[in-house]
């Protein structure tokens, strides 16, 4: 079989990461076109995959106007830039892999779903948590009846103190107006995963969340608006210091991958220091235009009476999600790497290892979920078999509507019925 041809729209971290699949498996996939308004990123990805000059575009609109370029398009633009290209490429018959979330509003998500159904094209959203080795093993255990029926789930998304500072205080997802609410940007993964694990529809949602800490009035007295200008006695005592996160904790130790790689197209001590002096990632976390929450709880009631409590917190280590699943015959405790199963009948505990060492590449990123997703998508396109995709378009829409319901509840204080 000929390799599946791919058009990458958005050549940032996610687009570049998914394109790595074609480098590892050239017999299965080939990047033949790229689009990005940043010429450095567009050409870097184009060069890496030998994309001809005429198939490198500065915007997705130009790619749409061109004759059919590929079998599939990977849309990896910012959240608010998903709806229009998804609808346009669907109308041209492209199979679509869309970075999560689908879109920042419920109506935009519905518009995408309607366009995809009308065109009859293969479609998947990058809910990579469904495709990890850990999730596959967990679902196997649950479906076997090892803990009976699920009664309730406790789930923690430990965003991590420095990840919150990087992405959601200084970075692209800091402001709802410019991107989306925190729950949609970070935890649409989690609500989708919980819907997948539960295996049934959610009926009611209730949520609370606040921006508790990263506010201007909580800046230490005497702090500067940039970490490079902050008095040493203040900067050196701040866990969120950009100098600490990007330089002392990483670049000074030879670590130049994400998140340091976001600061400059070519990472060197000079380019990173320049970015901290001039760019958004060098700002004091108490002097940014952020408004997304730094903590949130979501309670879910499913159609059979089972319940879920999910917590998102910035004030943690950046680690695997922590989950406890309480069943009628046992309990599962997991950190997304190790599954501990306790059986009520025997009182015995069984430990199952599912850890994947993450080197940041396509094969191990997101616990192997990046590879699992691309493997399923490319297989589906090649075989015209949508069953390889773990979430159908209706279930994907449903999990997004759970997120929007939680946001409605957070703002109104009301229980929202789906």
N, C-alpha and C positions, 0 to 999 in steps of 0.2 A: 504494500500500500504506500501511496505517496504521503509524505508528512503533511499534517494539518498546517495550513498557512495562517499566520497571525498578524494582525494590525494592532500595535500598542498605542493607545491614546492616553497620554500622560506618562512621561518618562522619569518620574520621580522614584522614590524608594520602592513603592509597591509595583509599579509597572516594570521597573528594572528587575525586581525580584522574581516576578512571575515569568519574565522573559528568559530567566536562567534555565527554565525547564527545557527550552529549545537547545541551549548550549550543551546540557547534559544528555539529551536524547534527540539528537539531530535527525534520526530516522523517523521520529514520531511528530516533531513540530519544527516549524521554521518561521522566524520573524522576517516578514517581507516588507513591512511598512511601519513607520513611526510618526507620531504627531505630538508636538509640545511647543509652547511659545518660548521656552528657554532654549536657545540654540545650542548651548553647551551640553545640556542634558540630552537634547534630541540627537545631536550628532554623536555624542558618546555612545548612546544605545545603538544608533544606526551603524557606527563603526564596529561595535562589538559583534554585530550580526550581519555585517556586509550588506546593509540595505542600500540600494542605489540612490543617488541624489534625488532623482525624480519621485521617489517614494518616501521622502522626508518632508513633513508638513509642519507649518508653524501653528496650525490650529486644526481642530477636528472638522470644522466646516469645509476646509479645503479637501480633506480626505474624503468627505461625503460626496463632494462634487466629482471626484475622480471616478473613472471606471472601477468596477468591483476589484478590490485590491487583495482580498484574502478570504479564507473560509470563515474566520472568526475575528471578532474585535474584542480586545481587553480594554475596558474603560476604567482608567485608574486616575481620573481627575479628582479635584476637590469635591466634597459632598454636594455643594450647591450646583455643581457643574455636571451632574449625572443625567438629569431628566432629558434635556434636549438631545444630546448625542445618542442616548439609548433609544429614544423614539426614532431618530433619524436612521440609525444603522439597522434597527429592526425592520423598517420599511424597505430597506434594500436587501433584506434576506440574510444578513450576517448572523451567525451564531454569536451570542453575547455572554461574556463574563464580566460582571459589573462589580467593582469594588464596593464593599459595604460602607455606609448604609446605602440603600437604594436611592434615597433622596431625603431632604430635610423636612418634608411635609407629607402628611398622609395622602393628600390629593395628588401630589407629584408621584408618589409610589403607585397609586391607582392608575395614573396616566401611563406609566411605564408598563404596568401589567396589561392594560388594555391594548397598548400598541404591540406588545410581544404576542399576545393571544391572537390579535388580528392578523399579524404577519405569519404566525405559526412557526416561529424560529425557536431554536434551542436557547435556553436562558438559564443562567445561574448567578447567584450572588456569592461573593467571597466570604461566606461564613466558614472560615477555615477550621473552627473548633469541631465541626462535625466530621472532619476528615482526618483527625489525628489517630495514631495507634491507640492512645489512651481511650478515646471516645469509642472506638470500635470494640475494644475489650470490655469497657464498661457496659455498653449496650448488649453485648453478648451475655454478660452475667445477669443483667436485669431481665432480658428476654427469656433466660433459662428458668426464671422463677426462684432464683437462689435466695432472694430476700422477700419473696412473696409479692404482694401488691405494694406499690409506693404509697405511703401515707403523707409524708412531708419531706421537704428538702431545705437544708440551710446552705447557702452559697455565698462565698466571699470573693469579690474581684479586688485583689490587692494591687491597685494601680502602681504604687511605689512613689515615694516622696520626690525622687528626682525625675521620674517619668511624668508626673503631674506638672512639675515645674517646667520641664522641657516642652511637652506637647500641649498642655491645657492651661498654662499660665503665660508662657512666653511664645508658644508656638501657634501653628495654624488652626488648632481647635480650641482656642482660648475664649472665643467670643461667639455667642449664639447667632448674632446677626451675620457674621462672616462665614460661619460653618454650620454648626448645629448644637443642640443641647448636649451636655456631657454624656447623658445616658444613651443617646443615639450614636454619638461618635465613638464611645468606648464600650458600652455595654449592650449594644444591639447584638453583639456576639453572644453575650451571656444569656439574654432572654431567649434568643433563638436556640441556644444550646439547651436551656432548661425545657423549652417546648419540645425539643427533639428527645431529650431523656424521658420526659413525662409521657410522650407519645399520645397526647390527647389535647383538645382545645382548652384554652384559658377563657374563663367567663367574667371574672372581676379582678380589678387592679386598684391598689392603694399605694401611695408613695409620699415620702417626705425627703427633702434634700435642701442643702444650703451651701452658700459660699461662706464658710466659717473663718478661714484663716488668711487667704491670699488677698488681703484688702489693704488699701492705702493707709488707713488709720492704725494698722498694726505694724507698720515699718518701725524698726528700732530708731530711737532718737539719734539724729546725726547721719543716718544712712543716705548714701547718694542714690541717684536714679539709675546709675550703672555700676555694676560690680567692680569694674576696673578703676572707678573713681572713689569707691567706698573706703573710708578709713580702715586700715588693716585690722584694728581691734574689733571692728564690727563685722567686716567681711569674713575674717577668720573664724568667727563664732556663728556663722550662718550656714546651716546644712543645705540651703537652697542656692548658695553662691554659684554663679556661673563659672567662676575660676575653679572652684572645687569640682563641680560636675564634669566640666569638659576638659580641664587641664590637669589638675592634681590627681583626680581619680581615674583619668583615662589617657589623654594624649601624652602626659609626662611618663606614663607607664607603657607607652607603645601601643595603646589601644586607639585605633583611628576609625573604627566602624561606627555604625549607628549607636548613639545619637550624634557623635562628633561629626560624622560625614554629612549631616544635614546643614552644618554651618557654612560649608564651602564646597565648591565643585571639586577643588583639588585641596586635600587636607595637608597642611603643613603647620608648624607652630606659628608662622607668620600670618597665614590666612585665617587661622582660627582666632588668634589674638586680634586681628583686624575686625573680624566678625563680631567679637565680643565688645569691641570699642564702638562699632558703628551699627551693627544689626540688631534685630529683635531679641536674639538669644543672649545678649549681654545685659539686658535690662534687669533691674531689681525686681524680684517677684512681687514686691509691694508697690510697684510703680508701673504696672502694665494695664492694658485696657481689657483685662479678662473679666468675664461675668459668669462662666459656667461653674457649676457647683463643685465642691471638693469632697463632699460626702453625700450619699443618698441611700435610702432603703426602699425596697419595692416588695410588696406583698401580693401574691397571686393566688387566686382560687380557681381550680380547674373543674371541669364539668362533672367529675365523679366525687367531688368533695375533698380531693387532695390539695395540699397547700405548699407554697414555696415562699421562703423569705430570702431575698437577695440584698447584700450590702456591697456598695461600691465605696472604697475609701482611698484617698490619696496618701494617708498617713500610715504607710506600711513599707516593707521591703517590696521591691519589684520581683514578684515570684509567681509560681503557678497558682491557679485558682484553687481555693479550698472548699470542698463540698462534703456534706454529710447527707446521706440518703437513708431515710428511716422507712423500713418496710414491715409488713405484718409477720415476717419470718426471720428478719435479720436487719443488720445495719451495714452500710458501706461508708467508709471514711477515706477521703482521697485528697492528695495535693496536686493532682493532675499528672503525677509521675508514678506514684505508688498507690495501689488500691488495697485497702484492708477490709476484708469481709468477715463479719462476725455473725455466726449462725445461732439462732435462738435455741434450736433443738439440741445441738451438741455443745453449745457455749464455746466452740472452737473459733479461733481466728486464723484466717488465711491471708497471706500477703502476696500480692501479684505486682511485679515490676513492669512498668510500661514506659519508662523514661527514654527519651531520645535526646542525645547531646546536641544542643543547638549551636551550630557554628555560624548562624546567620544566613546560610545559603538556602536555596530552594529545597534541598533534600531534608533539611532539619528545621527550617524556620517554623515558628509557631508549633513546636512539638511534632514536626512532620506534617502539619496541616497544610502548609503551602504546597508541598509536593502532592499530598493526597488530593487536594482540590484540583491542581493542574492535571494530574494523572486521570482523574475522573472526567474532567471537562474535555480534554483532548481525546480520550477514548470515546466519549459520547459524540463528539463532532465527527470523528472518523467512522464510527459505526452507525451513526444516526439513531443512537439508542439513548434516550433521555433518562432511562432508569439508573444510569450510573451516577446521576446527580442526586445527592442525598436529600435535597429539599426542593420540592416542586414549587412552582411559582405561587400557588395559592397559600401554601404553608409559609413561604418566605414573606408574603404580604401580611399574613396573620401575625408573625412574630414582630414585624415592624409596627403593626397597629397596637400590639401590646406595649411597645416603647412609647408610642404617642399617647396611649391611655395613661401610662405612668406619669408622663409629663403633664398631662391635663390634671391628673390627681394632685401632683406636686404643687401646681399653681393654684388650684381651687380648694384643696383640702378635702375633696369629695371622693368617695368610692366610684370608680368608673366601670360601667357594665359594658362588656364587649358584645 
